[in-house]
């Protein structure tokens, strides 16, 4: 059974005197929307990464690009290395027979 979109876009603060955008993050456990106000010009609150600016330096951006994953905790480079090692292992096993 799929639930309808029950996300609320705004939250009222200070006794309904201030209307602010509501954080759009979803709880993993309860599947409910975060009850905090989102930061200005952001979609999430400070607890869900609203204050993050991402990598700023060229070095930091390169590190992030290097660790992009394909599936789970495996990077492309690790999969290539494992594939080469597996081929070596098969070759050695065939030589032992």
RADAFEN-V483148 format. One record per run of one state. SS is the DSSP state (~ for helix, > for strand, _ for the rest). FROM is the first residue (numbers start at 1). TO is the last residue. If there is no record, write none. Layout:
# RADAFEN-V483148
[[SS	FROM	TO] [SS	FROM	TO]]
This chain:
# RADAFEN-V483148
[[_	1	9] [>	10	13] [_	14	17] [>	18	22] [_	23	25] [>	26	26] [_	27	32] [>	33	33] [_	34	36] [>	37	37] [_	38	45] [~	46	48] [_	49	57] [~	58	66] [_	67	68] [>	69	71] [_	72	73] [>	74	75] [~	76	96] [_	97	97]]
